């Protein structure tokens, strides 16, 4: 089997492209700082979040400082950010109470009426964590039609509890290959070569560089090579960590798509490798006078004992009639 990499770039809605003059493929997703909400417990790792490095006039960002707050590796829990730095091993991003409760805000209207996508709106880096609220994780083998219909219609429900989740929207480009440092991500520049550099950030899963173009903030993201390099998941290679990775990869491609959602998963335990089946729904829009088609798909993620990950192509499980126009 051939390993499938994560970085297909998400197609944005027409509104976002008009807003940013993106003119090309855009990613999705804003992310969350580990344990930033809900009081997530410490993951017991030696790695903390890197502090941001801001450069005026498009200058290069400073490198992330090493040396997060130490701690003995323990049971699986949501990562708790250290006191700055990216040194040490990657903490386990699964389980815990991190997350921001409540429905996702309107991406075009901030609390004070400002546009949260504007460069002038304060931004201190990605804010993400394993989701503590949201709908329950369903079993792929037994998904009721009512669940599929409700998840596809509720944007707030597009990621179940325990999966990667971002409470607000952003304009982000998720690109290959993985990056070894935040400086490397900054050195790659913006995807389309447009924009003035603002600052760089990192969390336990990816590096981020923020740019301003036509007054709108756009984010460039690379997965950390010491988390997932496209073929190997950082230790320990557990089913829970594989589920989180699968959700993160789905989010990077689908977060800004309407009527798309993760429904749930199933685990298949084997002798030499385990399989996680991720079940998702997407919507094919119908023309006037016809109905939308909901497509339920299953994607298998194979995880070996040494952390190697092989991702199969999605398989169509069933179709349902959606909203009629």
C-alpha positions as MATLAB code, in Angstrom:
seq = 'XXXXXXXXXXXXXXXXXXXXXXXXXXXXXXXXXXXXXXXXXXXXXXXXXXXXXXXXXXXXXXXXXXXXXXXXXXXXXXXXXXXXXXXXXXXXXXXXXXXXXXXXXXXXXXXXXXXXXXXXXXXXXXXXXXXXXXXXXXXXXXXXXXXXXXXXXXXXXXXXXXXXXXXXXXXXXXXXXXXXXXXXXXXXXXXXXXXXXXXXXXXXXXXXXXXXXXXXXXXXXXXXXXXXXXXXXXXXXXXXXXXXXXXXXXXXXXXXXXXXXXXXXXXXXXXXXXXXXXXXXXXXXXXXXXXXXXXXXXXXXXXXXXXXXXXXXXXXXXXXXXXXX';
ca = [
       0.000    0.000    0.000;
       1.110    3.559   -0.679;
       1.131    6.163    2.046;
      -1.081    9.107    1.199;
       0.144   12.445    2.414;
      -2.014   14.931    4.194;
      -1.610   18.158    2.378;
      -4.326   18.417   -0.204;
      -5.245   22.084    0.041;
      -8.863   22.813    0.991;
     -11.059   24.741   -1.428;
     -12.500   27.861    0.196;
     -15.916   29.304   -0.309;
     -16.319   32.017   -2.905;
     -16.772   34.634   -0.197;
     -13.371   34.016    1.359;
     -11.619   33.991   -2.013;
     -13.226   37.278   -2.985;
     -12.213   38.705    0.367;
      -8.583   37.723    0.017;
      -8.060   37.623   -3.752;
      -6.701   34.164   -3.187;
      -7.078   33.157   -6.814;
      -6.019   29.611   -6.080;
      -6.482   26.747   -3.713;
      -6.877   27.608   -0.104;
      -6.623   25.613    3.024;
      -8.936   25.647    5.945;
      -8.668   25.668    9.588;
      -7.415   27.681   12.402;
      -5.948   25.784   15.266;
      -5.966   25.706   18.908;
      -3.330   25.892   21.461;
      -3.068   22.720   23.425;
      -5.080   22.856   26.568;
      -6.034   26.461   25.971;
      -9.578   25.941   27.101;
     -11.406   23.855   29.617;
      -8.418   23.339   31.890;
      -6.774   20.456   30.070;
      -4.430   18.452   32.314;
      -0.696   18.370   31.723;
       0.321   15.702   29.242;
       3.516   15.021   31.167;
       5.841   15.853   28.291;
       9.037   17.844   28.046;
       7.649   20.013   25.317;
       5.850   23.334   25.530;
       4.472   25.706   22.982;
       6.886   28.022   21.272;
       6.375   31.703   21.920;
       5.531   33.875   18.975;
       8.206   35.806   17.134;
       7.071   39.039   15.564;
       8.985   40.828   12.841;
       8.172   44.288   11.541;
       8.260   45.134    7.849;
       8.227   41.529    6.781;
      11.408   40.577    8.624;
      12.192   36.990    9.485;
      10.768   35.551   12.650;
      13.014   34.510   15.488;
      13.326   30.831   16.142;
      11.198   29.124   18.737;
      12.920   28.929   22.087;
      13.688   25.491   23.340;
      12.916   24.201   26.756;
       9.310   23.686   27.714;
       8.436   22.905   31.265;
       9.453   19.376   32.041;
       7.391   16.496   33.323;
       7.399   12.773   33.247;
       5.461   11.244   30.372;
       2.295    9.759   31.709;
      -1.114    8.560   30.658;
      -2.757    9.889   27.551;
      -4.107   13.368   28.080;
      -4.560   16.618   26.250;
      -1.305   18.523   25.803;
      -0.706   21.378   28.147;
       1.486   24.115   26.749;
       4.803   24.673   28.475;
       6.536   27.945   29.171;
       7.672   28.430   25.600;
       9.835   26.382   23.304;
       9.500   23.340   21.120;
      12.212   21.184   22.581;
      11.530   17.701   23.872;
       9.226   15.020   22.642;
       5.773   15.714   21.360;
       3.093   15.327   24.026;
       0.065   13.184   23.469;
      -2.689   15.339   21.985;
      -5.508   13.014   22.920;
      -8.051   13.009   25.714;
      -8.422   15.681   28.325;
     -10.744   18.546   28.792;
      -9.121   21.105   26.499;
     -11.366   22.975   24.138;
     -13.592   25.945   23.867;
     -17.196   25.376   24.710;
     -20.028   26.832   22.707;
     -20.871   27.153   19.076;
     -18.350   28.450   16.566;
     -18.689   32.215   16.114;
     -19.570   33.878   12.862;
     -16.195   34.230   11.049;
     -17.111   37.620    9.672;
     -18.284   39.283   12.864;
     -16.228   39.595   16.026;
     -17.540   40.347   19.488;
     -17.060   44.063   18.966;
     -18.245   44.126   15.352;
     -14.701   43.849   13.986;
     -13.721   41.322   11.340;
     -11.699   38.564   13.076;
      -9.918   37.871    9.782;
      -8.586   41.417    9.554;
      -4.885   42.014   10.157;
      -5.822   44.772   12.606;
      -7.699   42.328   14.862;
      -5.437   41.055   17.681;
      -4.131   37.545   17.040;
      -1.837   35.573   19.326;
      -1.497   32.333   17.394;
      -3.515   29.170   16.858;
      -6.075   28.321   19.497;
      -6.974   24.639   19.313;
      -7.240   21.481   21.354;
      -8.947   18.113   21.416;
     -12.614   18.971   21.579;
     -14.295   18.622   24.968;
     -17.788   19.617   23.885;
     -19.640   18.793   20.705;
     -21.548   15.707   19.558;
     -20.570   12.197   20.665;
     -18.301   10.017   18.549;
     -20.493    7.506   16.671;
     -19.616    3.925   15.694;
     -19.123    3.568   11.941;
     -20.849    0.191   11.955;
     -24.091    1.587   13.359;
     -24.831    5.125   12.202;
     -28.473    6.138   12.054;
     -29.698    8.164    9.100;
     -30.919   10.844   11.489;
     -27.376   11.338   12.817;
     -25.955   11.731    9.323;
     -28.588   14.303    8.381;
     -28.209   16.327   11.581;
     -24.386   16.395   11.453;
     -24.354   17.531    7.834;
     -26.655   20.471    8.630;
     -25.018   21.695   11.831;
     -21.706   23.474   11.320;
     -21.034   23.423   15.056;
     -21.224   19.601   14.996;
     -18.631   19.023   12.280;
     -16.131   17.451   14.717;
     -17.111   15.087   17.581;
     -15.735   15.116   21.093;
     -12.036   14.227   21.384;
     -11.154   15.206   17.800;
      -9.080   18.124   16.575;
     -11.275   21.224   16.601;
     -11.033   24.967   16.064;
     -13.766   27.141   17.541;
     -13.428   29.938   14.987;
     -12.641   30.227   11.306;
      -9.493   31.451    9.595;
      -7.880   31.565    6.178;
      -5.129   28.953    6.289;
      -2.999   27.052    3.808;
      -1.828   23.594    4.931;
       1.146   22.567    2.812;
       3.607   19.724    2.412;
       6.182   18.721    3.294;
       6.332   18.700    7.081;
       8.574   21.270    8.730;
      11.426   20.747   11.190;
      11.125   24.185   12.785;
       9.049   27.334   12.829;
      11.932   29.111   11.070;
      11.708   26.632    8.206;
       7.997   27.327    7.832;
       8.669   31.078    7.769;
      11.431   30.642    5.193;
       8.982   28.999    2.775;
       6.953   32.195    2.559;
       3.300   32.533    1.558;
       1.794   29.959   -0.799;
       1.124   32.432   -3.599;
       4.006   34.779   -2.791;
       1.679   37.546   -1.637;
       1.482   39.152    1.785;
       3.644   40.815    4.416;
       4.998   38.659    7.217;
       3.476   39.361   10.635;
       4.553   36.697   13.120;
       5.207   32.986   13.625;
       3.719   30.506   16.082;
       3.761   26.809   16.912;
       1.884   24.193   18.875;
       2.378   20.459   19.379;
       1.149   19.533   15.901;
       2.145   22.220   13.399;
       4.089   25.417   12.747;
       2.375   28.577   11.539;
       3.431   31.802    9.830;
       0.947   34.689    9.645;
       0.850   37.138    6.723;
      -1.213   40.210    5.902;
      -2.581   40.675    2.378;
      -5.045   43.438    1.462;
      -5.813   43.922    5.140;
      -6.703   40.269    5.708;
      -4.673   37.826    7.799;
      -3.704   34.568    6.093;
      -1.932   31.649    7.735;
       0.655   29.230    6.346;
       0.859   25.899    8.187;
       3.129   22.852    8.062;
       2.773   19.767   10.202;
       5.707   19.260   12.544;
       8.010   16.493   11.338;
       8.473   15.375   14.934;
       4.696   14.828   15.171;
       3.782   13.336   11.764;
       6.142   13.448    8.810;
       3.651   12.089    6.305;
       4.358    8.426    7.048;
       5.306    8.030   10.731;
       3.352    9.093   13.811;
       5.353   10.174   16.841;
       5.484    7.729   19.722;
       3.571    6.270   21.378;
       1.688    4.974   18.304;
      -1.685    4.338   19.950;
      -5.145    4.090   18.416;
      -6.208    7.197   20.325;
      -3.351    9.225   18.816;
      -4.146    7.828   15.368;
      -7.761    8.953   15.729;
      -6.632   12.459   16.630;
      -4.269   12.543   13.635;
      -7.057   11.382   11.310;
      -9.288   14.157   12.597;
      -6.528   16.756   12.183;
      -5.891   15.700    8.569;
      -9.619   15.786    7.806;
      -9.894   19.256    9.357;
      -7.021   20.610    7.278;
      -8.939   19.714    4.104;
     -12.581   20.192    5.038;
     -13.006   22.736    7.831;
     -14.258   25.475    5.523;
     -16.545   23.244    3.455;
     -20.243   23.580    4.107;
     -22.235   20.515    5.146;
     -19.163   18.353    5.798;
     -18.565   16.569    9.085;
     -16.811   13.741   10.893;
     -19.464   11.306   12.110;
     -17.344    8.815   14.028;
     -14.905    5.929   13.807;
     -14.392    2.211   14.380;
     -11.249    0.398   15.562;
     -10.051   -2.937   14.152;
      -7.254   -4.495   16.212;
      -4.799   -6.787   14.396;
      -1.613   -8.721   15.168;
       0.855   -6.585   13.201;
      -1.165   -3.411   12.692;
      -4.427   -1.803   13.753;
      -6.964   -0.094   11.506;
      -8.987    2.993   12.290;
     -12.018    3.571   10.076;
     -12.978    7.249    9.954;
     -16.552    7.896    8.799;
     -17.364   11.271    7.288;
     -20.151   12.955    5.339;
     -19.885   15.490    2.528;
     -22.546   17.167    0.402;
     -22.879   17.381   -3.375;
     -25.076   20.386   -4.058;
     -28.139   19.851   -6.243;
     -29.291   22.303   -8.890;
     -32.511   24.266   -8.608;
     -35.399   21.828   -8.689;
     -33.292   18.930   -7.409;
     -31.961   17.711   -4.059;
     -28.521   17.623   -2.470;
     -26.751   14.265   -2.242;
     -25.108   13.334    1.055;
     -22.107   11.044    0.595;
     -21.036    8.929    3.556;
     -17.456    7.702    3.186;
     -15.098    5.511    5.198;
     -11.316    5.990    5.183;
      -8.976    3.359    6.660;
      -5.852    4.426    8.561;
      -3.385    1.568    9.143;
      -1.022    1.893   12.120;
       1.905   -0.489   12.654;
       3.765   -1.074   15.906;
       6.647    1.160   14.825;
       4.338    4.110   14.137;
       4.114    3.789   10.350;
       0.801    5.086    9.009;
      -0.762    4.086    5.692;
      -3.907    5.912    4.584;
      -6.262    4.284    2.089;
      -8.441    6.143   -0.381;
     -11.947    6.969    0.922;
     -14.654    4.431    0.106;
     -18.261    5.383   -0.559;
     -20.490    3.645    2.003;
     -23.905    5.077    1.189;
     -25.721    8.087   -0.213;
     -28.722    9.938    1.202;
     -31.030   12.581   -0.156;
     -30.390   15.929    1.441;
     -32.112   19.286    1.205;
     -34.179   19.873   -1.915;
     -34.155   23.197   -3.779;
];
